[in-house]
Amino acid sequence: MTGTAGKLIADLLGAEFINEIIAQSKSTMYFHPEVKTIIEMGGEDSKLILVQSDSKNGITRSWISP
């Protein structure tokens, strides 16, 4: 569960809440490891997420552009 109301809904349903930036970064790196930039335009805000994957260690790093 992600998003603005994700924490509340996850608590009500007994589901796991995951930060949307982490979810977007990990899923993008899983399906498209060649991607280095994610632009997310939501209803409340927009984000520019820069990702770097370390395939040797399986680590995904994310930075949000200010």
All heavy atoms as TSV, in Angstrom:
chain	resi	resn	atom	element	x	y	z
A	1	MET	N	N	0.857	-1.157	0.000
A	1	MET	CA	C	0.000	0.000	0.000
A	1	MET	C	C	0.908	1.225	0.000
A	1	MET	O	O	1.841	1.298	0.785
A	1	MET	CB	C	-0.875	-0.069	1.242
A	1	MET	CG	C	-1.935	0.957	1.330
A	1	MET	SD	S	-3.333	0.728	0.235
A	1	MET	CE	C	-3.872	-0.907	0.617
A	2	THR	N	N	0.652	2.157	-0.888
A	2	THR	CA	C	1.436	3.388	-0.959
A	2	THR	C	C	0.498	4.582	-1.054
A	2	THR	O	O	-0.713	4.431	-1.119
A	2	THR	CB	C	2.358	3.410	-2.193
A	2	THR	OG1	O	1.554	3.458	-3.370
A	2	THR	CG2	C	3.273	2.210	-2.251
A	3	GLY	N	N	1.079	5.758	-1.109
A	3	GLY	CA	C	0.302	6.962	-1.364
A	3	GLY	C	C	-0.049	7.750	-0.116
A	3	GLY	O	O	0.319	7.385	1.000
A	4	THR	N	N	-0.779	8.819	-0.332
A	4	THR	CA	C	-1.120	9.757	0.733
A	4	THR	C	C	-1.892	9.089	1.859
A	4	THR	O	O	-1.582	9.244	3.024
A	4	THR	CB	C	-1.940	10.930	0.151
A	4	THR	OG1	O	-1.179	11.536	-0.890
A	4	THR	CG2	C	-2.242	11.954	1.215
A	5	ALA	N	N	-2.900	8.326	1.522
A	5	ALA	CA	C	-3.713	7.658	2.549
A	5	ALA	C	C	-3.263	6.215	2.771
A	5	ALA	O	O	-3.914	5.465	3.486
A	5	ALA	CB	C	-5.181	7.683	2.147
A	6	GLY	N	N	-2.153	5.847	2.174
A	6	GLY	CA	C	-1.686	4.468	2.250
A	6	GLY	C	C	-1.466	3.953	3.649
A	6	GLY	O	O	-1.817	2.821	3.968
A	7	LYS	N	N	-0.879	4.762	4.525
A	7	LYS	CA	C	-0.601	4.338	5.898
A	7	LYS	C	C	-1.904	4.030	6.634
A	7	LYS	O	O	-2.038	2.999	7.281
A	7	LYS	CB	C	0.199	5.417	6.628
A	7	LYS	CG	C	0.524	5.104	8.061
A	7	LYS	CD	C	1.629	4.079	8.160
A	7	LYS	CE	C	2.118	3.946	9.577
A	7	LYS	NZ	N	1.873	2.637	10.139
A	8	LEU	N	N	-2.867	4.925	6.519
A	8	LEU	CA	C	-4.156	4.728	7.181
A	8	LEU	C	C	-4.860	3.474	6.665
A	8	LEU	O	O	-5.327	2.643	7.438
A	8	LEU	CB	C	-5.049	5.959	6.984
A	8	LEU	CG	C	-6.485	5.826	7.495
A	8	LEU	CD1	C	-6.506	5.672	9.005
A	8	LEU	CD2	C	-7.308	7.032	7.060
A	9	ILE	N	N	-4.924	3.336	5.349
A	9	ILE	CA	C	-5.616	2.199	4.749
A	9	ILE	C	C	-4.880	0.895	5.068
A	9	ILE	O	O	-5.507	-0.123	5.366
A	9	ILE	CB	C	-5.781	2.394	3.233
A	9	ILE	CG1	C	-6.719	3.587	2.973
A	9	ILE	CG2	C	-6.322	1.135	2.569
A	9	ILE	CD1	C	-6.787	4.024	1.542
A	10	ALA	N	N	-3.546	0.929	5.030
A	10	ALA	CA	C	-2.768	-0.267	5.367
A	10	ALA	C	C	-3.052	-0.707	6.798
A	10	ALA	O	O	-3.219	-1.896	7.062
A	10	ALA	CB	C	-1.278	0.000	5.170
A	11	ASP	N	N	-3.118	0.247	7.717
A	11	ASP	CA	C	-3.435	-0.082	9.110
A	11	ASP	C	C	-4.827	-0.688	9.229
A	11	ASP	O	O	-5.028	-1.665	9.951
A	11	ASP	CB	C	-3.336	1.159	10.003
A	11	ASP	CG	C	-1.906	1.618	10.223
A	11	ASP	OD1	O	-0.972	0.829	9.959
A	11	ASP	OD2	O	-1.724	2.773	10.660
A	12	LEU	N	N	-5.800	-0.123	8.513
A	12	LEU	CA	C	-7.173	-0.623	8.578
A	12	LEU	C	C	-7.313	-2.033	8.001
A	12	LEU	O	O	-8.091	-2.844	8.490
A	12	LEU	CB	C	-8.121	0.327	7.841
A	12	LEU	CG	C	-8.341	1.694	8.486
A	12	LEU	CD1	C	-9.143	2.590	7.553
A	12	LEU	CD2	C	-9.047	1.544	9.826
A	13	LEU	N	N	-6.533	-2.312	6.947
A	13	LEU	CA	C	-6.635	-3.604	6.271
A	13	LEU	C	C	-5.623	-4.629	6.767
A	13	LEU	O	O	-5.657	-5.788	6.338
A	13	LEU	CB	C	-6.449	-3.412	4.753
A	13	LEU	CG	C	-7.486	-2.554	4.038
A	13	LEU	CD1	C	-7.120	-2.391	2.580
A	13	LEU	CD2	C	-8.867	-3.170	4.184
A	14	GLY	N	N	-4.706	-4.194	7.620
A	14	GLY	CA	C	-3.658	-5.097	8.084
A	14	GLY	C	C	-2.631	-5.371	6.998
A	14	GLY	O	O	-1.967	-6.408	7.005
A	15	ALA	N	N	-2.506	-4.445	6.052
A	15	ALA	CA	C	-1.557	-4.595	4.942
A	15	ALA	C	C	-0.263	-3.854	5.274
A	15	ALA	O	O	-0.193	-3.083	6.225
A	15	ALA	CB	C	-2.166	-4.032	3.655
A	16	GLU	N	N	0.750	-4.098	4.461
A	16	GLU	CA	C	2.042	-3.453	4.661
A	16	GLU	C	C	2.067	-2.112	3.935
A	16	GLU	O	O	1.682	-2.018	2.765
A	16	GLU	CB	C	3.162	-4.339	4.120
A	16	GLU	CG	C	4.537	-3.757	4.289
A	16	GLU	CD	C	5.629	-4.633	3.700
A	16	GLU	OE1	O	5.306	-5.667	3.085
A	16	GLU	OE2	O	6.797	-4.255	3.839
A	17	PHE	N	N	2.518	-1.059	4.619
A	17	PHE	CA	C	2.707	0.251	3.993
A	17	PHE	C	C	4.134	0.339	3.491
A	17	PHE	O	O	5.071	-0.030	4.197
A	17	PHE	CB	C	2.453	1.387	4.991
A	17	PHE	CG	C	2.790	2.742	4.425
A	17	PHE	CD1	C	1.942	3.366	3.545
A	17	PHE	CD2	C	3.981	3.361	4.753
A	17	PHE	CE1	C	2.245	4.605	3.009
A	17	PHE	CE2	C	4.302	4.601	4.226
A	17	PHE	CZ	C	3.433	5.220	3.349
A	18	ILE	N	N	4.296	0.796	2.253
A	18	ILE	CA	C	5.625	0.990	1.662
A	18	ILE	C	C	5.683	2.410	1.118
A	18	ILE	O	O	4.773	2.856	0.418
A	18	ILE	CB	C	5.885	-0.010	0.525
A	18	ILE	CG1	C	5.805	-1.440	1.050
A	18	ILE	CG2	C	7.240	0.238	-0.120
A	18	ILE	CD1	C	5.885	-2.500	-0.012
A	19	ASN	N	N	6.749	3.106	1.437
A	19	ASN	CA	C	6.954	4.452	0.923
A	19	ASN	C	C	6.884	4.407	-0.604
A	19	ASN	O	O	7.498	3.555	-1.240
A	19	ASN	CB	C	8.311	4.978	1.398
A	19	ASN	CG	C	8.635	6.334	0.841
A	19	ASN	OD1	O	9.006	6.446	-0.324
A	19	ASN	ND2	N	8.498	7.347	1.652
A	20	GLU	N	N	6.139	5.339	-1.198
A	20	GLU	CA	C	5.910	5.309	-2.642
A	20	GLU	C	C	7.189	5.473	-3.450
A	20	GLU	O	O	7.325	4.909	-4.538
A	20	GLU	CB	C	4.890	6.364	-3.051
A	20	GLU	CG	C	5.326	7.786	-2.769
A	20	GLU	CD	C	4.208	8.786	-2.981
A	20	GLU	OE1	O	3.189	8.698	-2.294
A	20	GLU	OE2	O	4.390	9.661	-3.838
A	21	ILE	N	N	8.157	6.220	-2.946
A	21	ILE	CA	C	9.413	6.415	-3.675
A	21	ILE	C	C	10.206	5.111	-3.709
A	21	ILE	O	O	10.756	4.727	-4.741
A	21	ILE	CB	C	10.231	7.553	-3.047
A	21	ILE	CG1	C	9.452	8.862	-3.202
A	21	ILE	CG2	C	11.613	7.660	-3.679
A	21	ILE	CD1	C	9.929	9.982	-2.338
A	22	ILE	N	N	10.233	4.416	-2.596
A	22	ILE	CA	C	10.915	3.123	-2.548
A	22	ILE	C	C	10.210	2.124	-3.456
A	22	ILE	O	O	10.847	1.387	-4.214
A	22	ILE	CB	C	10.994	2.606	-1.102
A	22	ILE	CG1	C	11.900	3.520	-0.281
A	22	ILE	CG2	C	11.476	1.163	-1.051
A	22	ILE	CD1	C	11.875	3.271	1.195
A	23	ALA	N	N	8.886	2.097	-3.417
A	23	ALA	CA	C	8.116	1.175	-4.260
A	23	ALA	C	C	8.358	1.452	-5.740
A	23	ALA	O	O	8.573	0.522	-6.530
A	23	ALA	CB	C	6.628	1.287	-3.937
A	24	GLN	N	N	8.342	2.716	-6.127
A	24	GLN	CA	C	8.563	3.066	-7.529
A	24	GLN	C	C	9.977	2.719	-7.968
A	24	GLN	O	O	10.191	2.180	-9.058
A	24	GLN	CB	C	8.309	4.556	-7.753
A	24	GLN	CG	C	6.860	4.923	-7.625
A	24	GLN	CD	C	6.638	6.419	-7.581
A	24	GLN	OE1	O	7.578	7.207	-7.536
A	24	GLN	NE2	N	5.395	6.818	-7.589
A	25	SER	N	N	10.948	3.008	-7.117
A	25	SER	CA	C	12.345	2.727	-7.454
A	25	SER	C	C	12.591	1.233	-7.603
A	25	SER	O	O	13.169	0.781	-8.589
A	25	SER	CB	C	13.280	3.286	-6.379
A	25	SER	OG	O	13.138	4.676	-6.279
A	26	LYS	N	N	12.149	0.452	-6.626
A	26	LYS	CA	C	12.393	-0.991	-6.663
A	26	LYS	C	C	11.667	-1.666	-7.817
A	26	LYS	O	O	12.227	-2.534	-8.494
A	26	LYS	CB	C	11.994	-1.628	-5.340
A	26	LYS	CG	C	12.988	-1.336	-4.240
A	26	LYS	CD	C	12.687	-2.140	-3.002
A	26	LYS	CE	C	13.784	-1.938	-1.982
A	26	LYS	NZ	N	13.652	-2.868	-0.859
A	27	SER	N	N	10.413	-1.278	-8.053
A	27	SER	CA	C	9.668	-1.928	-9.138
A	27	SER	C	C	10.237	-1.550	-10.502
A	27	SER	O	O	10.335	-2.398	-11.394
A	27	SER	CB	C	8.179	-1.594	-9.061
A	27	SER	OG	O	7.970	-0.208	-9.185
A	28	THR	N	N	10.646	-0.300	-10.668
A	28	THR	CA	C	11.241	0.122	-11.934
A	28	THR	C	C	12.555	-0.606	-12.175
A	28	THR	O	O	12.812	-1.091	-13.283
A	28	THR	CB	C	11.474	1.645	-11.958
A	28	THR	OG1	O	10.213	2.300	-11.810
A	28	THR	CG2	C	12.117	2.085	-13.259
A	29	MET	N	N	13.391	-0.714	-11.148
A	29	MET	CA	C	14.671	-1.392	-11.308
A	29	MET	C	C	14.480	-2.892	-11.558
A	29	MET	O	O	15.284	-3.511	-12.233
A	29	MET	CB	C	15.566	-1.161	-10.097
A	29	MET	CG	C	15.958	0.299	-9.885
A	29	MET	SD	S	16.571	1.154	-11.362
A	29	MET	CE	C	18.078	0.271	-11.645
A	30	TYR	N	N	13.409	-3.469	-11.042
A	30	TYR	CA	C	13.131	-4.886	-11.280
A	30	TYR	C	C	12.711	-5.126	-12.730
A	30	TYR	O	O	13.213	-6.027	-13.396
A	30	TYR	CB	C	12.037	-5.372	-10.326
A	30	TYR	CG	C	11.687	-6.818	-10.520
A	30	TYR	CD1	C	12.465	-7.822	-9.942
A	30	TYR	CD2	C	10.582	-7.189	-11.271
A	30	TYR	CE1	C	12.151	-9.156	-10.107
A	30	TYR	CE2	C	10.259	-8.525	-11.445
A	30	TYR	CZ	C	11.045	-9.501	-10.867
A	30	TYR	OH	O	10.727	-10.817	-11.061
A	31	PHE	N	N	11.767	-4.316	-13.223
A	31	PHE	CA	C	11.237	-4.518	-14.563
A	31	PHE	C	C	12.072	-3.864	-15.660
A	31	PHE	O	O	12.098	-4.335	-16.788
A	31	PHE	CB	C	9.788	-4.016	-14.652
A	31	PHE	CG	C	8.821	-4.881	-13.896
A	31	PHE	CD1	C	8.262	-4.440	-12.725
A	31	PHE	CD2	C	8.491	-6.141	-14.359
A	31	PHE	CE1	C	7.366	-5.231	-12.020
A	31	PHE	CE2	C	7.604	-6.948	-13.670
A	31	PHE	CZ	C	7.041	-6.497	-12.487
A	32	HIS	N	N	12.730	-2.747	-15.342
A	32	HIS	CA	C	13.515	-2.004	-16.335
A	32	HIS	C	C	14.813	-1.504	-15.704
A	32	HIS	O	O	14.964	-0.311	-15.424
A	32	HIS	CB	C	12.709	-0.815	-16.873
A	32	HIS	CG	C	11.465	-1.225	-17.589
A	32	HIS	ND1	N	11.486	-1.723	-18.869
A	32	HIS	CD2	C	10.176	-1.239	-17.190
A	32	HIS	CE1	C	10.245	-2.020	-19.236
A	32	HIS	NE2	N	9.434	-1.733	-18.231
A	33	PRO	N	N	15.779	-2.383	-15.474
A	33	PRO	CA	C	17.010	-1.986	-14.789
A	33	PRO	C	C	17.839	-0.953	-15.546
A	33	PRO	O	O	18.717	-0.328	-14.961
A	33	PRO	CB	C	17.774	-3.304	-14.624
A	33	PRO	CG	C	17.179	-4.235	-15.617
A	33	PRO	CD	C	15.759	-3.798	-15.817
A	34	GLU	N	N	17.536	-0.750	-16.812
A	34	GLU	CA	C	18.277	0.245	-17.596
A	34	GLU	C	C	17.830	1.677	-17.301
A	34	GLU	O	O	18.513	2.638	-17.639
A	34	GLU	CB	C	18.135	-0.046	-19.094
A	34	GLU	CG	C	16.768	0.269	-19.691
A	34	GLU	CD	C	15.699	-0.808	-19.456
A	34	GLU	OE1	O	15.936	-1.801	-18.757
A	34	GLU	OE2	O	14.597	-0.629	-19.994
A	35	VAL	N	N	16.702	1.849	-16.641
A	35	VAL	CA	C	16.156	3.175	-16.347
A	35	VAL	C	C	16.972	3.843	-15.242
A	35	VAL	O	O	17.340	3.210	-14.262
A	35	VAL	CB	C	14.673	3.066	-15.938
A	35	VAL	CG1	C	14.150	4.385	-15.380
A	35	VAL	CG2	C	13.838	2.631	-17.122
A	36	LYS	N	N	17.267	5.110	-15.416
A	36	LYS	CA	C	18.029	5.870	-14.422
A	36	LYS	C	C	17.230	7.015	-13.815
A	36	LYS	O	O	17.618	7.573	-12.802
A	36	LYS	CB	C	19.310	6.443	-15.049
A	36	LYS	CG	C	20.201	5.403	-15.672
A	36	LYS	CD	C	20.757	4.463	-14.635
A	36	LYS	CE	C	21.649	3.439	-15.278
A	36	LYS	NZ	N	21.452	2.110	-14.810
A	37	THR	N	N	16.122	7.379	-14.452
A	37	THR	CA	C	15.316	8.515	-13.999
A	37	THR	C	C	13.836	8.144	-14.022
A	37	THR	O	O	13.352	7.571	-14.984
A	37	THR	CB	C	15.528	9.741	-14.919
A	37	THR	OG1	O	16.919	10.033	-14.987
A	37	THR	CG2	C	14.786	10.958	-14.407
A	38	ILE	N	N	13.140	8.484	-12.938
A	38	ILE	CA	C	11.696	8.272	-12.854
A	38	ILE	C	C	11.061	9.637	-12.610
A	38	ILE	O	O	11.457	10.351	-11.695
A	38	ILE	CB	C	11.329	7.329	-11.694
A	38	ILE	CG1	C	12.036	5.988	-11.847
A	38	ILE	CG2	C	9.811	7.160	-11.600
A	38	ILE	CD1	C	11.980	5.127	-10.604
A	39	ILE	N	N	10.093	9.992	-13.429
A	39	ILE	CA	C	9.339	11.223	-13.229
A	39	ILE	C	C	7.935	10.802	-12.829
A	39	ILE	O	O	7.235	10.129	-13.596
A	39	ILE	CB	C	9.307	12.092	-14.494
A	39	ILE	CG1	C	10.731	12.474	-14.901
A	39	ILE	CG2	C	8.444	13.333	-14.271
A	39	ILE	CD1	C	10.829	13.153	-16.240
A	40	GLU	N	N	7.542	11.174	-11.630
A	40	GLU	CA	C	6.225	10.802	-11.120
A	40	GLU	C	C	5.411	12.068	-10.937
A	40	GLU	O	O	5.799	12.981	-10.231
A	40	GLU	CB	C	6.373	10.060	-9.787
A	40	GLU	CG	C	5.100	9.409	-9.320
A	40	GLU	CD	C	4.382	10.196	-8.253
A	40	GLU	OE1	O	5.037	10.725	-7.356
A	40	GLU	OE2	O	3.150	10.286	-8.328
A	41	MET	N	N	4.286	12.127	-11.639
A	41	MET	CA	C	3.417	13.287	-11.538
A	41	MET	C	C	2.115	12.832	-10.895
A	41	MET	O	O	1.300	12.158	-11.517
A	41	MET	CB	C	3.190	13.887	-12.916
A	41	MET	CG	C	4.514	14.306	-13.537
A	41	MET	SD	S	4.406	15.249	-15.035
A	41	MET	CE	C	3.579	16.693	-14.484
A	42	GLY	N	N	1.956	13.161	-9.632
A	42	GLY	CA	C	0.780	12.750	-8.884
A	42	GLY	C	C	-0.237	13.863	-8.759
A	42	GLY	O	O	-0.052	14.962	-9.279
A	43	GLY	N	N	-1.288	13.576	-8.034
A	43	GLY	CA	C	-2.356	14.544	-7.842
A	43	GLY	C	C	-1.985	15.661	-6.887
A	43	GLY	O	O	-2.518	16.763	-6.974
A	44	GLU	N	N	-1.049	15.385	-5.971
A	44	GLU	CA	C	-0.668	16.391	-4.978
A	44	GLU	C	C	0.711	16.977	-5.192
A	44	GLU	O	O	0.992	18.083	-4.754
A	44	GLU	CB	C	-0.749	15.779	-3.579
A	44	GLU	CG	C	-2.155	15.386	-3.195
A	44	GLU	CD	C	-2.226	14.853	-1.781
A	44	GLU	OE1	O	-1.223	14.912	-1.062
A	44	GLU	OE2	O	-3.312	14.394	-1.403
A	45	ASP	N	N	1.597	16.216	-5.830
A	45	ASP	CA	C	2.949	16.709	-6.065
A	45	ASP	C	C	3.586	15.941	-7.213
A	45	ASP	O	O	2.985	15.030	-7.765
A	45	ASP	CB	C	3.816	16.587	-4.802
A	45	ASP	CG	C	3.962	15.156	-4.322
A	45	ASP	OD1	O	3.466	14.230	-4.996
A	45	ASP	OD2	O	4.581	14.955	-3.274
A	46	SER	N	N	4.779	16.348	-7.576
A	46	SER	CA	C	5.549	15.670	-8.618
A	46	SER	C	C	6.932	15.383	-8.071
A	46	SER	O	O	7.425	16.108	-7.213
A	46	SER	CB	C	5.649	16.551	-9.866
A	46	SER	OG	O	4.376	16.817	-10.378
A	47	LYS	N	N	7.546	14.329	-8.585
A	47	LYS	CA	C	8.865	13.954	-8.111
A	47	LYS	C	C	9.753	13.578	-9.282
A	47	LYS	O	O	9.289	12.969	-10.244
A	47	LYS	CB	C	8.778	12.759	-7.169
A	47	LYS	CG	C	7.970	13.002	-5.929
A	47	LYS	CD	C	7.779	11.689	-5.173
A	47	LYS	CE	C	6.753	11.827	-4.098
A	47	LYS	NZ	N	5.394	11.945	-4.611
A	48	LEU	N	N	11.024	13.923	-9.168
A	48	LEU	CA	C	12.053	13.458	-10.084
A	48	LEU	C	C	12.939	12.546	-9.251
A	48	LEU	O	O	13.584	12.995	-8.297
A	48	LEU	CB	C	12.861	14.627	-10.652
A	48	LEU	CG	C	14.062	14.241	-11.499
A	48	LEU	CD1	C	13.615	13.507	-12.754
A	48	LEU	CD2	C	14.874	15.468	-11.856
A	49	ILE	N	N	12.934	11.257	-9.551
A	49	ILE	CA	C	13.670	10.275	-8.777
A	49	ILE	C	C	14.807	9.747	-9.636
A	49	ILE	O	O	14.579	9.250	-10.745
A	49	ILE	CB	C	12.756	9.107	-8.345
A	49	ILE	CG1	C	11.527	9.640	-7.605
A	49	ILE	CG2	C	13.527	8.101	-7.492
A	49	ILE	CD1	C	10.445	8.599	-7.398
A	50	LEU	N	N	16.019	9.865	-9.144
A	50	LEU	CA	C	17.196	9.343	-9.827
A	50	LEU	C	C	17.574	8.031	-9.147
A	50	LEU	O	O	17.682	7.982	-7.928
A	50	LEU	CB	C	18.350	10.341	-9.738
A	50	LEU	CG	C	18.011	11.769	-10.187
A	50	LEU	CD1	C	19.184	12.699	-9.935
A	50	LEU	CD2	C	17.616	11.783	-11.645
A	51	VAL	N	N	17.750	6.976	-9.933
A	51	VAL	CA	C	18.037	5.663	-9.350
A	51	VAL	C	C	19.369	5.122	-9.846
A	51	VAL	O	O	19.816	5.425	-10.946
A	51	VAL	CB	C	16.916	4.644	-9.650
A	51	VAL	CG1	C	15.643	5.011	-8.932
A	51	VAL	CG2	C	16.667	4.516	-11.129
A	52	GLN	N	N	19.980	4.329	-8.994
A	52	GLN	CA	C	21.224	3.659	-9.329
A	52	GLN	C	C	21.133	2.252	-8.763
A	52	GLN	O	O	20.817	2.072	-7.587
A	52	GLN	CB	C	22.412	4.395	-8.723
A	52	GLN	CG	C	23.735	3.717	-8.969
A	52	GLN	CD	C	24.874	4.449	-8.282
A	52	GLN	OE1	O	24.662	5.395	-7.538
A	52	GLN	NE2	N	26.067	4.002	-8.549
A	53	SER	N	N	21.386	1.260	-9.583
A	53	SER	CA	C	21.297	-0.122	-9.139
A	53	SER	C	C	22.677	-0.734	-9.063
A	53	SER	O	O	23.495	-0.551	-9.957
A	53	SER	CB	C	20.432	-0.921	-10.113
A	53	SER	OG	O	20.336	-2.258	-9.693
A	54	ASP	N	N	22.944	-1.436	-7.989
A	54	ASP	CA	C	24.189	-2.162	-7.806
A	54	ASP	C	C	23.849	-3.635	-7.942
A	54	ASP	O	O	23.434	-4.279	-6.977
A	54	ASP	CB	C	24.780	-1.842	-6.432
A	54	ASP	CG	C	26.093	-2.555	-6.180
A	54	ASP	OD1	O	26.470	-3.416	-7.007
A	54	ASP	OD2	O	26.731	-2.264	-5.164
A	55	SER	N	N	23.981	-4.177	-9.145
A	55	SER	CA	C	23.557	-5.556	-9.393
A	55	SER	C	C	24.393	-6.564	-8.612
A	55	SER	O	O	23.931	-7.656	-8.307
A	55	SER	CB	C	23.611	-5.868	-10.887
A	55	SER	OG	O	24.930	-5.680	-11.373
A	56	LYS	N	N	25.602	-6.201	-8.257
A	56	LYS	CA	C	26.452	-7.114	-7.499
A	56	LYS	C	C	25.875	-7.376	-6.112
A	56	LYS	O	O	25.870	-8.492	-5.617
A	56	LYS	CB	C	27.869	-6.531	-7.385
A	56	LYS	CG	C	28.868	-7.479	-6.736
A	56	LYS	CD	C	30.279	-6.992	-6.922
A	56	LYS	CE	C	30.640	-6.097	-5.749
A	56	LYS	NZ	N	32.053	-5.708	-5.758
A	57	ASN	N	N	25.356	-6.318	-5.481
A	57	ASN	CA	C	24.804	-6.437	-4.133
A	57	ASN	C	C	23.283	-6.424	-4.109
A	57	ASN	O	O	22.693	-6.580	-3.046
A	57	ASN	CB	C	25.328	-5.307	-3.239
A	57	ASN	CG	C	26.823	-5.395	-3.046
A	57	ASN	OD1	O	27.378	-6.481	-2.935
A	57	ASN	ND2	N	27.493	-4.262	-3.030
A	58	GLY	N	N	22.642	-6.194	-5.254
A	58	GLY	CA	C	21.190	-6.149	-5.301
A	58	GLY	C	C	20.611	-4.929	-4.597
A	58	GLY	O	O	19.497	-4.964	-4.107
A	59	ILE	N	N	21.362	-3.840	-4.560
A	59	ILE	CA	C	20.938	-2.635	-3.850
A	59	ILE	C	C	20.439	-1.600	-4.863
A	59	ILE	O	O	21.053	-1.390	-5.903
A	59	ILE	CB	C	22.100	-2.032	-3.035
A	59	ILE	CG1	C	22.562	-3.023	-1.972
A	59	ILE	CG2	C	21.711	-0.703	-2.413
A	59	ILE	CD1	C	23.840	-2.623	-1.275
A	60	THR	N	N	19.331	-0.973	-4.537
A	60	THR	CA	C	18.819	0.131	-5.334
A	60	THR	C	C	18.904	1.389	-4.495
A	60	THR	O	O	18.432	1.424	-3.373
A	60	THR	CB	C	17.355	-0.108	-5.754
A	60	THR	OG1	O	17.295	-1.306	-6.525
A	60	THR	CG2	C	16.815	1.050	-6.561
A	61	ARG	N	N	19.522	2.415	-5.029
A	61	ARG	CA	C	19.621	3.693	-4.328
A	61	ARG	C	C	18.742	4.707	-5.055
A	61	ARG	O	O	18.692	4.707	-6.273
A	61	ARG	CB	C	21.045	4.185	-4.308
A	61	ARG	CG	C	21.990	3.304	-3.541
A	61	ARG	CD	C	23.415	3.863	-3.585
A	61	ARG	NE	N	24.333	2.948	-2.977
A	61	ARG	CZ	C	25.025	2.034	-3.650
A	61	ARG	NH1	N	24.883	1.929	-4.946
A	61	ARG	NH2	N	25.842	1.223	-3.018
A	62	SER	N	N	18.075	5.551	-4.291
A	62	SER	CA	C	17.199	6.567	-4.887
A	62	SER	C	C	17.533	7.933	-4.330
A	62	SER	O	O	17.842	8.069	-3.150
A	62	SER	CB	C	15.730	6.259	-4.573
A	62	SER	OG	O	15.381	4.993	-5.019
A	63	TRP	N	N	17.459	8.926	-5.181
A	63	TRP	CA	C	17.609	10.310	-4.771
A	63	TRP	C	C	16.440	11.087	-5.344
A	63	TRP	O	O	16.044	10.882	-6.482
A	63	TRP	CB	C	18.894	10.913	-5.326
A	63	TRP	CG	C	20.119	10.268	-4.816
A	63	TRP	CD1	C	20.849	10.627	-3.708
A	63	TRP	CD2	C	20.814	9.149	-5.371
A	63	TRP	NE1	N	21.926	9.803	-3.564
A	63	TRP	CE2	C	21.941	8.879	-4.567
A	63	TRP	CE3	C	20.590	8.327	-6.483
A	63	TRP	CZ2	C	22.836	7.850	-4.818
A	63	TRP	CZ3	C	21.478	7.302	-6.730
A	63	TRP	CH2	C	22.583	7.079	-5.919
A	64	ILE	N	N	15.902	11.978	-4.551
A	64	ILE	CA	C	14.829	12.842	-5.024
A	64	ILE	C	C	15.437	14.195	-5.338
A	64	ILE	O	O	16.137	14.774	-4.504
A	64	ILE	CB	C	13.718	13.009	-3.989
A	64	ILE	CG1	C	13.151	11.646	-3.630
A	64	ILE	CG2	C	12.623	13.933	-4.501
A	64	ILE	CD1	C	12.167	11.681	-2.513
A	65	SER	N	N	15.165	14.686	-6.517
A	65	SER	CA	C	15.686	15.993	-6.899
A	65	SER	C	C	14.916	17.077	-6.146
A	65	SER	O	O	13.689	17.055	-6.110
A	65	SER	CB	C	15.539	16.197	-8.385
A	65	SER	OG	O	16.010	17.447	-8.776
A	66	PRO	N	N	15.639	18.018	-5.529
A	66	PRO	CA	C	14.952	19.104	-4.795
A	66	PRO	C	C	14.207	20.052	-5.712
A	66	PRO	O	O	14.458	20.154	-6.860
A	66	PRO	CB	C	16.068	19.830	-4.077
A	66	PRO	CG	C	17.351	19.344	-4.661
A	66	PRO	CD	C	17.057	18.105	-5.448
